Amino acid sequence: MRNTEPHDRPLKSWRLILPLTLLLLASLACGGFQVRVTPTVTPPSTETPEAEPTATIELPTATVIQPAETVTPTVEVAPTAPPVAGLAVGGTAKISAGGGLNVRAKAAKNAKQVGKLNSGAVVTLTAGPTEADGFTWWEVDNGKDVKGWVATGPASDPWLKPEAPPPPSSGETASTGKLVNRPIVLGDRVRVTTQGNQVLTVREEAGLGAAASARVVKGTEFMVRGGPVRENEMLWWQLENDKVNGWAAEGQGEDRWLTPVE
């Protein structure tokens, strides 16, 4: 039996390992032992992902500023005071306003004040009436130092009241003629024949829509200078005397306001 020496054992081990090592190296060189990584495919998840909560941002409510409403100022027009019965050019009137009455240069509230008449003063009406600023105005003369325009005031409390009617006048001398019942013709002398204390309105033109130039009392006489003109279903005549010149209606229906004098 052969004795194996201890120093022989390493040699035999190398003889076994060496071929295996060479075989491994050859395999690596040929790629036989390449490590191939097979990718793992993960199937898509069928679960519906939870939606992330959306933050709700509350925006401040815008305040809509409406344009300012245009306000049209309302202009209040004072109603025109009705004329005071019995006042007529040439007649006299008494100041009845408790605190007296201002006299102005024109028929207007803002006209220059030219004087003041105390309550109870008697004046002569020299012109009018004129409508202005919601009042009826007359030109008055106290026969001394005050002459101008005054307002008659409200109908419930007039500031100017009739004192006496004017004497009949035709522009020359008072007529003593007799009234005749016939139609008026151009060139006639006529007399105002209104009923009771009614006055006759003389206007700047023929027609009820024309401005009044004067109001005259019963008995006043005129000369007929023009006409007739038919307006408002009435006959109008142009009248003239020493104080008044304008148009007046002959009458209406059975009422005769102008009558010829002979």
KOLVEX-167422 format. One record per residue (C-alpha): residue number from 0; residue in three letters; x, y, z. Coordinates in nm, 2 decimals, decimal comma, always signed. Layout:
! residues N
+------+------+--------+--------+--------+
! gufi ! seti !      x !      y !      z !
+------+------+--------+--------+--------+
!  NUM !  ALA !      X !      Y !      Z !
...
+------+------+--------+--------+--------+
END
This chain:
! residues 262
+------+------+--------+--------+--------+
! gufi ! seti !      x !      y !      z !
+------+------+--------+--------+--------+
!    0 !  MET !  +0,00 !  +0,00 !  +0,00 !
!    1 !  ARG !  +0,13 !  +0,34 !  -0,11 !
!    2 !  ASN !  +0,18 !  +0,60 !  +0,14 !
!    3 !  THR !  +0,04 !  +0,93 !  +0,04 !
!    4 !  GLU !  +0,25 !  +1,20 !  +0,17 !
!    5 !  PRO !  +0,08 !  +1,51 !  +0,31 !
!    6 !  HIS !  +0,25 !  +1,74 !  +0,06 !
!    7 !  ASP !  +0,09 !  +1,55 !  -0,22 !
!    8 !  ARG !  -0,27 !  +1,64 !  -0,12 !
!    9 !  PRO !  -0,26 !  +2,01 !  -0,23 !
!   10 !  LEU !  -0,13 !  +1,90 !  -0,57 !
!   11 !  LYS !  -0,42 !  +1,67 !  -0,63 !
!   12 !  SER !  -0,67 !  +1,95 !  -0,53 !
!   13 !  TRP !  -0,52 !  +2,18 !  -0,78 !
!   14 !  ARG !  -0,55 !  +1,92 !  -1,04 !
!   15 !  LEU !  -0,93 !  +1,91 !  -0,98 !
!   16 !  ILE !  -0,98 !  +2,28 !  -0,94 !
!   17 !  LEU !  -0,78 !  +2,39 !  -1,24 !
!   18 !  PRO !  -1,00 !  +2,22 !  -1,51 !
!   19 !  LEU !  -1,31 !  +2,35 !  -1,35 !
!   20 !  THR !  -1,17 !  +2,70 !  -1,34 !
!   21 !  LEU !  -1,07 !  +2,68 !  -1,70 !
!   22 !  LEU !  -1,42 !  +2,55 !  -1,79 !
!   23 !  LEU !  -1,58 !  +2,84 !  -1,61 !
!   24 !  LEU !  -1,36 !  +3,10 !  -1,78 !
!   25 !  ALA !  -1,44 !  +2,95 !  -2,12 !
!   26 !  SER !  -1,81 !  +2,96 !  -2,04 !
!   27 !  LEU !  -1,79 !  +3,33 !  -1,93 !
!   28 !  ALA !  -1,59 !  +3,41 !  -2,25 !
!   29 !  CYS !  -1,87 !  +3,25 !  -2,46 !
!   30 !  GLY !  -2,15 !  +3,41 !  -2,27 !
!   31 !  GLY !  -2,29 !  +3,09 !  -2,16 !
!   32 !  PHE !  -2,33 !  +3,20 !  -1,81 !
!   33 !  GLN !  -2,47 !  +3,55 !  -1,87 !
!   34 !  VAL !  -2,72 !  +3,66 !  -1,61 !
!   35 !  ARG !  -3,03 !  +3,76 !  -1,79 !
!   36 !  VAL !  -3,28 !  +3,97 !  -1,60 !
!   37 !  THR !  -3,64 !  +3,90 !  -1,69 !
!   38 !  PRO !  -3,84 !  +4,21 !  -1,63 !
!   39 !  THR !  -4,14 !  +4,17 !  -1,42 !
!   40 !  VAL !  -4,45 !  +4,32 !  -1,58 !
!   41 !  THR !  -4,69 !  +4,45 !  -1,33 !
!   42 !  PRO !  -5,05 !  +4,45 !  -1,47 !
!   43 !  PRO !  -5,22 !  +4,79 !  -1,45 !
!   44 !  SER !  -5,43 !  +4,83 !  -1,15 !
!   45 !  THR !  -5,80 !  +4,81 !  -1,21 !
!   46 !  GLU !  -5,88 !  +5,01 !  -0,90 !
!   47 !  THR !  -5,99 !  +5,37 !  -0,97 !
!   48 !  PRO !  -5,75 !  +5,60 !  -0,80 !
!   49 !  GLU !  -5,90 !  +5,82 !  -0,55 !
!   50 !  ALA !  -5,93 !  +6,18 !  -0,67 !
!   51 !  GLU !  -5,74 !  +6,42 !  -0,46 !
!   52 !  PRO !  -5,97 !  +6,66 !  -0,29 !
!   53 !  THR !  -6,00 !  +6,98 !  -0,47 !
!   54 !  ALA !  -5,98 !  +7,28 !  -0,25 !
!   55 !  THR !  -6,29 !  +7,51 !  -0,29 !
!   56 !  ILE !  -6,19 !  +7,87 !  -0,30 !
!   57 !  GLU !  -6,47 !  +8,11 !  -0,22 !
!   58 !  LEU !  -6,42 !  +8,43 !  -0,41 !
!   59 !  PRO !  -6,56 !  +8,74 !  -0,26 !
!   60 !  THR !  -6,89 !  +8,85 !  -0,41 !
!   61 !  ALA !  -6,83 !  +9,16 !  -0,63 !
!   62 !  THR !  -7,05 !  +9,45 !  -0,53 !
!   63 !  VAL !  -7,21 !  +9,60 !  -0,84 !
!   64 !  ILE !  -7,23 !  +9,97 !  -0,81 !
!   65 !  GLN !  -7,54 ! +10,10 !  -1,00 !
!   66 !  PRO !  -7,50 ! +10,43 !  -1,16 !
!   67 !  ALA !  -7,66 ! +10,71 !  -0,97 !
!   68 !  GLU !  -8,01 ! +10,77 !  -1,08 !
!   69 !  THR !  -8,05 ! +11,11 !  -1,25 !
!   70 !  VAL !  -8,32 ! +11,30 !  -1,06 !
!   71 !  THR !  -8,49 ! +11,56 !  -1,26 !
!   72 !  PRO !  -8,59 ! +11,84 !  -1,04 !
!   73 !  THR !  -8,95 ! +11,92 !  -1,04 !
!   74 !  VAL !  -9,03 ! +12,28 !  -1,11 !
!   75 !  GLU !  -9,34 ! +12,38 !  -0,93 !
!   76 !  VAL !  -9,53 ! +12,66 !  -1,11 !
!   77 !  ALA !  -9,76 ! +12,86 !  -0,88 !
!   78 !  PRO ! -10,12 ! +12,86 !  -1,01 !
!   79 !  THR ! -10,23 ! +13,20 !  -1,15 !
!   80 !  ALA ! -10,46 ! +13,38 !  -0,91 !
!   81 !  PRO ! -10,80 ! +13,45 !  -1,06 !
!   82 !  PRO ! -10,87 ! +13,82 !  -1,13 !
!   83 !  VAL ! -11,05 ! +14,02 !  -0,86 !
!   84 !  ALA ! -11,40 ! +14,11 !  -0,98 !
!   85 !  GLY ! -11,47 ! +14,48 !  -1,02 !
!   86 !  LEU ! -11,11 ! +14,59 !  -1,09 !
!   87 !  ALA ! -11,09 ! +14,79 !  -1,42 !
!   88 !  VAL ! -10,86 ! +15,04 !  -1,58 !
!   89 !  GLY ! -10,97 ! +15,39 !  -1,48 !
!   90 !  GLY ! -11,14 ! +15,27 !  -1,16 !
!   91 !  THR ! -11,02 ! +15,31 !  -0,80 !
!   92 !  ALA ! -10,92 ! +15,04 !  -0,56 !
!   93 !  LYS ! -10,82 ! +15,01 !  -0,19 !
!   94 !  ILE ! -10,51 ! +14,84 !  -0,05 !
!   95 !  SER ! -10,65 ! +14,57 !  +0,18 !
!   96 !  ALA ! -10,32 ! +14,38 !  +0,26 !
!   97 !  GLY ! -10,27 ! +14,40 !  +0,64 !
!   98 !  GLY !  -9,90 ! +14,49 !  +0,62 !
!   99 !  GLY !  -9,93 ! +14,71 !  +0,32 !
!  100 !  LEU !  -9,84 ! +14,64 !  -0,05 !
!  101 !  ASN !  -9,51 ! +14,67 !  -0,23 !
!  102 !  VAL !  -9,51 ! +14,86 !  -0,55 !
!  103 !  ARG !  -9,27 ! +14,75 !  -0,82 !
!  104 !  ALA !  -9,13 ! +14,89 !  -1,15 !
!  105 !  LYS !  -9,27 ! +14,59 !  -1,35 !
!  106 !  ALA !  -9,52 ! +14,32 !  -1,31 !
!  107 !  ALA !  -9,28 ! +14,07 !  -1,15 !
!  108 !  LYS !  -9,19 ! +13,95 !  -0,80 !
!  109 !  ASN !  -8,82 ! +14,02 !  -0,86 !
!  110 !  ALA !  -8,87 ! +14,36 !  -1,02 !
!  111 !  LYS !  -8,73 ! +14,67 !  -0,84 !
!  112 !  GLN !  -8,94 ! +14,80 !  -0,56 !
!  113 !  VAL !  -9,04 ! +15,17 !  -0,62 !
!  114 !  GLY !  -9,26 ! +15,22 !  -0,32 !
!  115 !  LYS !  -9,50 ! +15,08 !  -0,06 !
!  116 !  LEU !  -9,87 ! +15,15 !  -0,01 !
!  117 !  ASN ! -10,02 ! +15,12 !  +0,34 !
!  118 !  SER ! -10,33 ! +14,93 !  +0,41 !
!  119 !  GLY ! -10,64 ! +15,15 !  +0,33 !
!  120 !  ALA ! -10,47 ! +15,36 !  +0,07 !
!  121 !  VAL ! -10,68 ! +15,44 !  -0,24 !
!  122 !  VAL ! -10,53 ! +15,42 !  -0,58 !
!  123 !  THR ! -10,63 ! +15,45 !  -0,94 !
!  124 !  LEU ! -10,58 ! +15,16 !  -1,18 !
!  125 !  THR ! -10,39 ! +15,29 !  -1,48 !
!  126 !  ALA ! -10,30 ! +14,97 !  -1,67 !
!  127 !  GLY ! -10,35 ! +14,59 !  -1,65 !
!  128 !  PRO ! -10,42 ! +14,33 !  -1,58 !
!  129 !  THR ! -10,10 ! +14,13 !  -1,64 !
!  130 !  GLU ! -10,04 ! +13,77 !  -1,54 !
!  131 !  ALA !  -9,69 ! +13,69 !  -1,40 !
!  132 !  ASP !  -9,53 ! +13,47 !  -1,13 !
!  133 !  GLY !  -9,87 ! +13,32 !  -1,04 !
!  134 !  PHE ! -10,03 ! +13,66 !  -0,97 !
!  135 !  THR ! -10,25 ! +13,91 !  -1,14 !
!  136 !  TRP ! -10,09 ! +14,26 !  -1,15 !
!  137 !  TRP ! -10,23 ! +14,61 !  -1,20 !
!  138 !  GLU ! -10,05 ! +14,93 !  -1,25 !
!  139 !  VAL ! -10,16 ! +15,18 !  -0,98 !
!  140 !  ASP ! -10,12 ! +15,55 !  -0,90 !
!  141 !  ASN ! -10,19 ! +15,70 !  -0,56 !
!  142 !  GLY ! -10,19 ! +16,05 !  -0,71 !
!  143 !  LYS !  -9,89 ! +16,16 !  -0,51 !
!  144 !  ASP !  -9,56 ! +16,00 !  -0,53 !
!  145 !  VAL !  -9,61 ! +15,63 !  -0,59 !
!  146 !  LYS !  -9,68 ! +15,47 !  -0,93 !
!  147 !  GLY !  -9,61 ! +15,11 !  -1,03 !
!  148 !  TRP !  -9,73 ! +14,76 !  -1,03 !
!  149 !  VAL !  -9,90 ! +14,56 !  -0,75 !
!  150 !  ALA ! -10,02 ! +14,21 !  -0,72 !
!  151 !  THR ! -10,39 ! +14,14 !  -0,63 !
!  152 !  GLY ! -10,30 ! +13,85 !  -0,40 !
!  153 !  PRO ! -10,49 ! +13,52 !  -0,36 !
!  154 !  ALA ! -10,87 ! +13,51 !  -0,42 !
!  155 !  SER ! -10,94 ! +13,40 !  -0,06 !
!  156 !  ASP ! -10,76 ! +13,71 !  +0,08 !
!  157 !  PRO ! -10,71 ! +13,98 !  -0,20 !
!  158 !  TRP ! -10,46 ! +14,26 !  -0,14 !
!  159 !  LEU ! -10,64 ! +14,50 !  -0,37 !
!  160 !  LYS ! -11,02 ! +14,55 !  -0,37 !
!  161 !  PRO ! -11,24 ! +14,76 !  -0,60 !
!  162 !  GLU ! -11,34 ! +15,10 !  -0,46 !
!  163 !  ALA ! -11,53 ! +15,26 !  -0,74 !
!  164 !  PRO ! -11,58 ! +15,20 !  -1,11 !
!  165 !  PRO ! -11,44 ! +15,45 !  -1,36 !
!  166 !  PRO ! -11,66 ! +15,71 !  -1,52 !
!  167 !  PRO ! -11,78 ! +15,62 !  -1,88 !
!  168 !  SER ! -11,53 ! +15,74 !  -2,14 !
!  169 !  SER ! -11,51 ! +15,72 !  -2,52 !
!  170 !  GLY ! -11,17 ! +15,88 !  -2,55 !
!  171 !  GLU ! -11,32 ! +16,23 !  -2,58 !
!  172 !  THR ! -11,62 ! +16,30 !  -2,35 !
!  173 !  ALA ! -11,87 ! +16,08 !  -2,18 !
!  174 !  SER ! -12,16 ! +15,99 !  -2,40 !
!  175 !  THR ! -12,51 ! +16,07 !  -2,31 !
!  176 !  GLY ! -12,64 ! +15,87 !  -2,61 !
!  177 !  LYS ! -12,90 ! +15,60 !  -2,59 !
!  178 !  LEU ! -12,84 ! +15,23 !  -2,63 !
!  179 !  VAL ! -12,98 ! +15,08 !  -2,95 !
!  180 !  ASN ! -13,07 ! +14,72 !  -3,02 !
!  181 !  ARG ! -12,89 ! +14,65 !  -3,35 !
!  182 !  PRO ! -12,58 ! +14,47 !  -3,47 !
!  183 !  ILE ! -12,25 ! +14,65 !  -3,43 !
!  184 !  VAL ! -12,08 ! +14,79 !  -3,74 !
!  185 !  LEU ! -11,73 ! +14,93 !  -3,79 !
!  186 !  GLY ! -11,71 ! +15,29 !  -3,67 !
!  187 !  ASP ! -11,98 ! +15,26 !  -3,40 !
!  188 !  ARG ! -11,95 ! +15,40 !  -3,05 !
!  189 !  VAL ! -12,03 ! +15,11 !  -2,81 !
!  190 !  ARG ! -12,08 ! +15,08 !  -2,44 !
!  191 !  VAL ! -12,00 ! +14,79 !  -2,21 !
!  192 !  THR ! -12,33 ! +14,63 !  -2,10 !
!  193 !  THR ! -12,22 ! +14,33 !  -1,89 !
!  194 !  GLN ! -12,45 ! +14,20 !  -1,62 !
!  195 !  GLY ! -12,42 ! +14,30 !  -1,26 !
!  196 !  ASN ! -12,06 ! +14,36 !  -1,15 !
!  197 !  GLN ! -11,91 ! +14,16 !  -1,43 !
!  198 !  VAL ! -11,61 ! +14,32 !  -1,62 !
!  199 !  LEU ! -11,53 ! +14,28 !  -1,98 !
!  200 !  THR ! -11,19 ! +14,15 !  -2,08 !
!  201 !  VAL ! -11,01 ! +14,33 !  -2,36 !
!  202 !  ARG ! -10,74 ! +14,12 !  -2,52 !
!  203 !  GLU ! -10,44 ! +14,18 !  -2,74 !
!  204 !  GLU ! -10,59 ! +13,98 !  -3,02 !
!  205 !  ALA ! -10,92 ! +13,83 !  -3,11 !
!  206 !  GLY ! -10,98 ! +13,50 !  -2,92 !
!  207 !  LEU ! -11,00 ! +13,36 !  -2,57 !
!  208 !  GLY ! -10,64 ! +13,23 !  -2,60 !
!  209 !  ALA ! -10,50 ! +13,58 !  -2,64 !
!  210 !  ALA ! -10,34 ! +13,77 !  -2,35 !
!  211 !  ALA ! -10,56 ! +14,01 !  -2,16 !
!  212 !  SER ! -10,46 ! +14,38 !  -2,19 !
!  213 !  ALA ! -10,73 ! +14,52 !  -1,97 !
!  214 !  ARG ! -11,06 ! +14,45 !  -1,79 !
!  215 !  VAL ! -11,32 ! +14,72 !  -1,80 !
!  216 !  VAL ! -11,64 ! +14,77 !  -1,60 !
!  217 !  LYS ! -11,99 ! +14,82 !  -1,71 !
!  218 !  GLY ! -12,06 ! +15,16 !  -1,87 !
!  219 !  THR ! -11,71 ! +15,21 !  -2,03 !
!  220 !  GLU ! -11,74 ! +15,33 !  -2,39 !
!  221 !  PHE ! -11,52 ! +15,27 !  -2,69 !
!  222 !  MET ! -11,49 ! +15,34 !  -3,06 !
!  223 !  VAL ! -11,50 ! +15,04 !  -3,29 !
!  224 !  ARG ! -11,17 ! +15,05 !  -3,49 !
!  225 !  GLY ! -11,17 ! +14,70 !  -3,65 !
!  226 !  GLY ! -11,35 ! +14,37 !  -3,70 !
!  227 !  PRO ! -11,55 ! +14,17 !  -3,69 !
!  228 !  VAL ! -11,34 ! +13,85 !  -3,64 !
!  229 !  ARG ! -11,51 ! +13,52 !  -3,55 !
!  230 !  GLU ! -11,33 ! +13,32 !  -3,29 !
!  231 !  ASN ! -11,45 ! +13,07 !  -3,03 !
!  232 !  GLU ! -11,80 ! +13,10 !  -3,18 !
!  233 !  MET ! -11,81 ! +13,47 !  -3,10 !
!  234 !  LEU ! -11,77 ! +13,80 !  -3,29 !
!  235 !  TRP ! -11,48 ! +14,01 !  -3,18 !
!  236 !  TRP ! -11,42 ! +14,38 !  -3,23 !
!  237 !  GLN ! -11,12 ! +14,60 !  -3,20 !
!  238 !  LEU ! -11,20 ! +14,87 !  -2,94 !
!  239 !  GLU ! -11,02 ! +15,19 !  -2,85 !
!  240 !  ASN ! -11,06 ! +15,47 !  -2,60 !
!  241 !  ASP ! -10,81 ! +15,70 !  -2,43 !
!  242 !  LYS ! -10,68 ! +15,43 !  -2,20 !
!  243 !  VAL ! -10,74 ! +15,09 !  -2,37 !
!  244 !  ASN ! -10,68 ! +14,95 !  -2,71 !
!  245 !  GLY ! -10,76 ! +14,58 !  -2,79 !
!  246 !  TRP ! -11,01 ! +14,32 !  -2,89 !
!  247 !  ALA ! -11,33 ! +14,21 !  -2,70 !
!  248 !  ALA ! -11,62 ! +13,98 !  -2,78 !
!  249 !  GLU ! -11,96 ! +14,13 !  -2,86 !
!  250 !  GLY ! -12,14 ! +13,87 !  -2,64 !
!  251 !  GLN ! -12,23 ! +13,51 !  -2,61 !
!  252 !  GLY ! -12,58 ! +13,37 !  -2,66 !
!  253 !  GLU ! -12,84 ! +13,60 !  -2,50 !
!  254 !  ASP ! -12,57 ! +13,79 !  -2,31 !
!  255 !  ARG ! -12,47 ! +14,11 !  -2,49 !
!  256 !  TRP ! -12,15 ! +14,27 !  -2,36 !
!  257 !  LEU ! -12,12 ! +14,55 !  -2,62 !
!  258 !  THR ! -12,41 ! +14,76 !  -2,74 !
!  259 !  PRO ! -12,41 ! +15,05 !  -2,99 !
!  260 !  VAL ! -12,48 ! +15,40 !  -2,87 !
!  261 !  GLU ! -12,66 ! +15,67 !  -3,07 !
+------+------+--------+--------+--------+
END
